[in-house]
Amino acid sequence: MVSGLKLGRNHYHNWTNCIGAFMSKMGARKFFSVLPLRLIEFDLNSLTYAQDSRSFLLLLIQRHLKIDANLDFFVEYFLPMIL
């Protein structure tokens, strides 16, 4: 529900921090099972690509997810998108 909100620029920072907090608390596997990335399902040239594909989540990964022993998730989740 939170990811679907339409917010103005003045609320974007708080909104991404909120989603980032969910990401940190849930961990990568649970978070992306609830809110999966849809990077290849939408036209990259679309004006709403970041919102539709949820590509804005990529920027939050570095700040809000810890690298741990479960690197297998990142390989199995992101590698098919890259290929």
Secondary structure by P-SEA (a helix, b strand, c coil): ccccccccccaaaaaaaaaaaaaaaacaaaaaaaccccccccccccccccccccccccccccccccccccaaaaaaccccccc
